[in-house]
Amino acid sequence: MIDLTRLNDTTISINPFMIEMMEQTPDTVIQFNSGHKIVVKEKVGQIQKTVQKYFSRLIAEGIKNAKKE
């Protein structure tokens, strides 16, 4: 899960696997595979970097665990 900030300053944790698309209009709108949309403060580029870091950690943990076996 990654943490993002709604426009009312509350934090929301989302599953990056469920993101279908993002659009900057000027607020960032995230659409999920379900069709549900949320608006967040972070810019699309920031979210992309956060998602990349999230996936990198998952892959690194998988490699680390595979080497233990």
N, C-alpha and C positions, 0 to 999 in steps of 0.2 A: 504494500500500500504506500502511496505517496500523499503527503499533506499539502493542501492548497488552502488559499484564503478566499472566502466569499466576499462580496462587496460590503457586507455588514460587519466585516472583521472577524467572523467566526471561522474556525478551522474545520476543514472537511478532509477526510481520508478517502482516497479513491483507488480503485484497482486499475492500474495502467493497462492491463490486458483487455479491459473493456472499453477503452477509448476508440471510437470510430474516427472522429475528426475533431480538429480545433480550428477556430476562426477568430481573428482579431477584428473587432467591429465598433469602436475602438476597444471595448472591453473584450476579454477573452471568453468565448463561448465554447464549452466542451460538449460534444455530443457522444453519447455512449451507444454501444451496439443495440441496446434496448430502445433507442430513440429518445430517451430522457436527456435533457440538456441542463447544464448548470453554467453560471457566470462566475468567473473568478478574477481576482486582482492581478495574478501573475501573467506575464506576457507569454506568448506561444513559445518563444525561444527559451525562456526560463524553464517552462514545463518540459520541453524536449530534453534539455540538459538533465533535469531531475529524473526523467524516465530513463534516459541513457545510463545514469549512475545506478538507478535501481536495477536495471537489467544486468549491468556489469557486475554488481554485487551478487546477484543470483547465479550468474555463470561462474564467478570466482568460487563461490561456496560449493557449487556442484563439482567443479574440478577438484577442489580441496577434499571433498568427501569421497570422490572417486579414487583419489590417490591413497586414501586410508584403507580402502577395501582390498 
